[in-house]
Amino acid sequence: MNSVLIKLNQDQALVLFEWLSVLDEVGVFPVKHRAEEFVFWSIHGQLESNLSVQFHSDYLEQLAAARERVLDAKAGKGGVPG
């Protein structure tokens, strides 16, 4: 099977990881088919394997900063390109 590469910067990856983690915590999976849930958790696992910030004591501060940089980049204020 051919692979598809999705490129995310560190901030985008962290924000996506957190969102998927919240879905896991609340047990809400917005899917129409079980295969979609499988894909969500595959991505979540890959992000978890490639990030280490979730284990840092200042995780929430780093997450908040990443969220702001993502929004700033989207608004054209510089920061991390998306």
N, C-alpha and C positions, 0 to 999 in steps of 0.2 A: 504494500500500500504506500502511496506517495505521502510524504509529510508536508505540512504547511508550517511555515515559520512566521510567527507573529512577534514583531519587535516592540517591546515596551521599555521605557527607561525605568530606572530604579523607583522613581516616585510613582509612576503609573502602576508598576508591578505591586508596590506596597499598598496602594489604594485598592486595587483589585483584590489582592490577598485578603485585606481586612473585610471587604464587602462579602466575599465568599465565606469568610469565617463567621460573620454575623448571620448569614443565611444558615450556616451549620448550627450555630447556637440556638436560634429561634425555631429551627426545624421547618422553615418555610422554603420550599423549592419551587420557583415559578417555572415549571416545565409542563409540557403537554405530553411528553413521552419519556419513559424511563431512560432511554439512551441519552437524552439531554442532561439528566442528572448525573449520569456516568461521566459525561464530558466535563461538566462543572467540577466534579471532584478530581478528575484527572488534571485539570488546569490548576486547581487548588493545591494538589500534591506537588506539582512541578514548581509552583511559586514557593511553597514552603521549603522545598529542597534547595532553591536557589537564593533565598533571602536568609539573612541571619538577624536582621534588626528586630524581629518579633521576640527574640530572646533577650534583648537589652532592657535594662531597668527603665530607660527613658523612652520606651516604645511609643507611648501615647503622644509624647511631645514630637517625636520624629514623624509619626503618622500625621499629626496636625500640620507640621511644616510641609510634608509631602503633599498633602491635600491643597494647601495654599499655593505651592509652586505649580501644581497641575492647573489650578484655576487661573493663576497669573499667566502661565504660558498660553492657555486657551484665550485669554483676554488680550493677548499680544503685549504683555508687560515684560517680555523677556523670560528669563527663567529657563526651564527645561523644555526643549521643543517636543511637540507631540505629533 
